[in-house]
Amino acid sequence: MILTRYIWIICLAVFSAHSFGQDTAVILEPLPQFDSLKLLYPFLKIDANRIQGESQSLQPFFDKLERIHNGSREQAVVVHLGDSHVQPGVITMPLREWLQSNFGNSGRGMIFPYRLAKSNGPAGYVSHCDTPWIYSRNASPKHILPTGIAGFTLWSANPSATFTVEFTTPLSGPGDTTLLTIFHANSDSSYFLSVSNDINGHAYPVADSTKPDHTTLLLDDQPQKIRIRAVKQKESQKSATLYGMTLGLLKPGVVVHTIGVNGAMFSSYSESEHFAGQLALLKPDLLILSLGTNEAFGVKGWSADSFSASIDSLVRQLLQAAPGASILFTTPPGIYQATRKRRHTSYKPNPLAKKAGEIISGYAVTHGMATWDWYTIMGGTDGMAKWKAKKLTDKRYIHFSGKGYGIQGVLFREAFIGAWKKSGYGTIK
């Protein structure tokens, strides 16, 4: 009875959102050139903008990039995993563009119909809610559905449940074949899924999938809009469950998956029922971990030991799912904490943000992994106030504006290029 009532409330909320017609996304602005950042934002620690420990941790990934550059038919796979700072996809964008322009574009990577989960999504596509779906996310303490690769889950008992994804940027070039992989429940009680090109009606049936949790389709007509529909063909089928989707191309190069969940912590992914198993199917070569903000923001009973243990728990799962993958940590920014007295809210630096970054960096050094110290680069303890003075953050000193995230992305890309050149492979632009 309680579950039924809860589902009805969520269905109503999601269905009423249909009138908006698309995901909310960070507004992108033209970004300044890297060479001008120090002049425009003197509080940035440009001298600290480097990746530490890269020679040991990132060399296998750099070696693969070099092989691709020299004509191998391989694909290099990057997964950027994080929280609300990562979910809009803006931080990852400059690195994705550099990698794919120099080593080849192997596809868009992870996508999810965030609008159906009442959340914000990255640029490049929009989703439409055609019928109600129930949703969960791995960061919710009371999520009612198991979660997987995207950190979000959609579920429906409606045998006619559908949604569409419309692409606002091209999926591929002339002659390319796009691979669509759908991560979904596939049991006797699961509806089959049908995928179709909503422009010309071309259908790609998922019903004959032989995989237990995913289906891969060849989209050879470069669709601009795809419709995914539940199909009930047997009495035993009761519901459809979607964990995420990826878009790839049948050609060598780099694919970059951005996976972010508002409110996520290290434990959100390590305790996710299907995340590690589905991550293994992506076969990542580089894992970028941008977490720690939400632990610093106010986890009850936070301690250095428990935080370090949560890092280790996730890393162990990741390396089991992706043996040999390089790991690159980024430290959380210098977020502030709020204090309210007599209807007045004041903000001051959150000391746990610095502590979390130190623990992450220490873990990376101990385990021979790489780190990009964003806390220091963005200005340290009082850096957030300087970003806010430039109108690059929200009023709570926690999140950045679209331009702010873009600046972070440019800095991250330049630090990555510096590590690449330091490795001895510096012959590209």
N, C-alpha and C positions, 0 to 999 in steps of 0.2 A: 504493500500500500504506500509506504513512504517512498520507495524507489519510483513507483508509477507517478506519484505526484511530482517528484523531482524532475523526472523525464519530461513531463508535460510543461513544466515551467521553462526548462531549457529549450524545448522545441519551439515554444511560443517566442522566446527571445531570439532564437536563430532565424525563425521564419519571418519575423517582423523586420529583421535586418536585410531581408532580400531587396527592399526598396532602394538601399544604398548601392547595390549592384556590384561592388568591388571591394577589394581589400584596402585597408588604410595603409599608407606607406609614407616613410620619411620623405619630405620634399628635398630633392637634390638641387644643389646650387653649384655654379662653376667654382672649381677649387683653385686656390692660388698655387703657383709653381713651388716646388720644394725649395728652390733657392731663395724664394722671397719669404719663407715662413719665419725665419729668425728676425727679419726686419719688421714684419707685420705683428708678430707675437713674441716679443723678447723674453717672455717668461718661459718659453720652451727651452729645454735642456738638449739642444741639438747635438752637442758633443757626446751626450749619452745615448744617442739614437743608433744603437747597434745591437746585434744579437750576440749574446754571450753563450759560450759553450757550443758554438755552431760547428767547429771543426770535427768534433767527435760525433755529434748527434745527427747533423744534417748531411754529412758527406754521402751516405748511400742515396739520398734523394737527389742531391746535386749530380751524382754519377749517372743516375737514370735520365735526368734532364739532358745531360751532355750526350748520352747515347741517342736520345730522340733528336737532338739538334744535328747529330751526325748521320741521321737517316734511318734509325731503327724504327720498327713498326709498333713500338710500345705505347702504352698510355700511362701517364703519371697521375695518380689520384690524390687530391688534397681534401681533407675534411677539417673545416673550421667549426669547432664545437664551443658553444657558450651560452650566455644568458640574454637578457634584454638588450645589452649593448651589441650583440651579434645578430639577433633575430632580424633586424631590418636589412641586413646584408651590405650596408654601406662601407663598413670597415674593410670587408673582404674584397670589395670591388676593384680597388686599384691593383692589388696583388693579382687577382684573377686576370685582369686585362693585360698586365705585364707578362705573366706566364703564358697566356694563350697567344699573345701577339708574337712572342719570341719562339715558342716551342710547339705551337699548333693548338687549335681549339677542338677538344674532344667532347664538348657538350656543356649544357647549362648546369647540370648537377641536380641537387635536391630541390624539389618544389613541393608545396603543400597548399591546399585551399584554406588559407588562414581566416578568410572572411567567415567561413562556416564555423570556425572555432572562436569567433568574435575577437580576433586578434589582428595585429599588424603584420604585414608581409613585405618582402623586398620588391623592388621595381622589376619590370620586365614581363609581368603577367598579372592578371586579375582573375578572381574566382567569383562565381555567381551561385547563390543558394537557390536551387530549383525546388527542393523539398526539404523538410526538416531533418537534421542530423543531430545526434547527441555528440558531445565532444568532451574530451579530457586532455590535460597536459601533465607532464611528469612532475612539474614543480608544485602542483596542487597537493596539499597534505591529505585531501579527501577525494582524490581522483577515483572515479567509479569505473573506469575502463583501464585495462592494461595498455601500456604505451610501448612504442617501438622506435624506429629509426629517426623520425622527425621530432620526437618528443611530444607530439600531439596524436590523438586518435579520434576518428570519426566512426560513429556506429548508427545504424538504422535498422528497425524491424519492418520498415515499409517496403514491400516487394517492388514498388515503383520508384524507390529513392534514386535521385539523380543530382549531379552538380556538373558545372562546366568550368573549364579553365581556358581563358582567352589570353593569347600571347601578344604583348604590345611591342616586342622586339623580335626579329627573325630567329627561328630556332636553328637554322642551318643555312648553308649556301647552296647554289645550284649543284645538283647531282649528289648531295649528301643524303644519307639515310639516318633518320633519328631513331634511337632506341628509347622506348618508354618502359620503365620498370615500375610496377605497382606492387607495393608491399601490403599484403592483405591477409585476413584470416581465410583459410581454405580447408574446411572440414565438411562433414556430412550436413552440419547445421548452417553452413554459410551459403548465402546466395552466390551465384555466379555473377561476374561483372562483364558488362559489354562496354567497349570503348569505340567511339565513332567520331569522325570528322564532322563537326557541326555545320560546316560550310557546304560540303558536297554529299554528306550522308554516308560516306565510306565507313564501314564498320570493321572493327578488329575484335573478334570474340575472345574473351578471356576464359570462357567456360571449360576449355579442354586443358587447362593448366595442370602440369604434373608436379609442380613444386609445392611444398607444404605451406609456404608463406609469401611467395612472390610470383609475379608473371612478367615476362619481358616481351614486348611487341615491337615489330618493325613498322615505323610510320614513314612510308615511302612517298607520301604525297604532301609533305611539309604543311601540316594543318596549322591554321591560325587559331582554331578554337576546337577543343575536344570536349566531348560529353561522356561522362562515366555514369553508367546506369546499372542498378541492381536487376538481376534476372532470376526469378524463381522458377525452377524446372522440376523440383522434387518436393514432396510433402515434408521431408525432413528439414528442408532449408528454412531457417527462421530469421536470419539477420545478415547484414553486411558490415564488415569492419575494415577500415582503411588506416594504415599506419604512416604512409608517406609515398612519394613518387620521385623518380629521378629521370632526367633526360640526358642521354649520351649520344655520341656520334660514332659511326663505324670508320674511324680513321685515327691515326696516331696523334698524340698531343697531350694536353692537360685538361682534366676536369676538376672543378673545385666545388665541393659541396659545402654550403653554409647551413649549419644546424644550430639554431638558437631558440631558447624558450624563455619568455618573460618569467623572472623569479627563480630560474634554475640555479642549482648548486651542484657541486661534484656528486653528491649523493643522489641527485635527481636522475642522473644517467646510470650510475652504478646499480641503483635499485629498480630501474626500469625493466619490466619483465622480458621484453623482446629486443632491447636496444643492441646489446653486444652481438647477439646472433645475427641480426640484420646488418649491423655494421660490417661484419665479416664479409658479407656479400659485395660490399663496395670495394674491397681489397685496397684499402688506403696505403699510400706510401709515406704520407706526411699527415700527422695529426696536430692541429693547432688548438690548444686548450686555453680559452679565455673565460675563466670562472673565478669565483672568490668574492665578488661584490656582495652577493646576497648573504653569504655567511657573515661578512663584516657588517652588514646592515642591521643585524639584530637577531642572530640565532640564539635561542635560549640555551644556556649552558655551554656557550662557546668556549673552547680552550684550544691552545696550540696543539696539544696532543690529538684531540679529536679531529681538528681540521686537517692535520697532517695525515691522520689515518684515512680520512675521507678521500684525500688526494691519492693515496697509495691504493685504496680499494678500486677506484676508477681506473688508474693507470694499469693495474694488473689485469683488469678485465679487457682493456683496450689492447694490450700487448698479446693477450691470449687470442683475441679476435683477429688481430692484425700483426702476426709475428714479423719482426724485422722493420716495422714502421718507425720512422723518425718522429720524435715528439718535441714540440716547441710550445712552451708555456708563455703566456703574456700575463703580467701582473695587473690586478684591478686598479682603476684610477683612484685618486684621492677624494673619495666621496665625503660629504658632510653628513652630520646627524642633526636632527631637529630637537629643540627644547621649547616647550610651550608653557608660558607663565602669564596668567591674567589676560587671556585671549591674544597674547602676542607670541609669535613663533620666531625664534632666533636659530641661527645655524652656525655650527662650528665644525672644524675638521674631525673626522671620525678616526680615532687612533687605530682601530682594528683594520682599516684599509691598509695602512703601512705594515702592520704586523702580518696580515695575510700575504702581502707581497713578499715579505722577507721569508716567510715559511715556504711559499711556492718556489722562490729563487733557491733557497737552501735545499729543497727536495731535488730540484733539477741538478744542482751541482753534485749532490751525493750520488745520484743515479745516472750521471753522464748525459743529461738532457739539456736542451737549449732553452734560453729565456730571453724575452724582450721585456725590459723593465718599464712598462708604460707609466707606472706610478711616478718614477723619477723623471722620465722624459716630459710628462705633461705638467710638471711643476712642483711635485711633491706635496707636502702637507697643506699649504695654502694655495696650491695651484688652481683649485676649482673656482675660487673667488675671482681669480684673474681671467679665467675662461668665461665666467659669467659676466664680468665687466665688458667683455667683447661680444656679449649676446650669443655665446656658443653653448650654453647649458640651459637646463630647465630651472624653474624657480626653487627647486628643492636641492640643487647642487648634487644631483645623482646621475642624470642622463645628459647627453649632449644634444645639440641641435643637429639637423642633417648636415650642415656645413661643418660642425664640430667633429662629427663622426668621419666625415670625408677627410678632414685634416689628419685625424688619427690614421686613417687608411693610407694616406700618402706617406706619412712618416713610417708606418709599418712596411710598406712596399720598399721604401728607400733603404731601410735597415736590412731587409731581405736581399736586395740587390747588392748591398755592401758585403753581406756574408757570402753571396754567390761569387763575387769578384775575388774575395779573400781566399776562396777555395781553389783558385787557379783557373776557373772557367769564366773569364771576364771578357770574352770576345764578342759579346752581343750588346745591343743597345740598352 
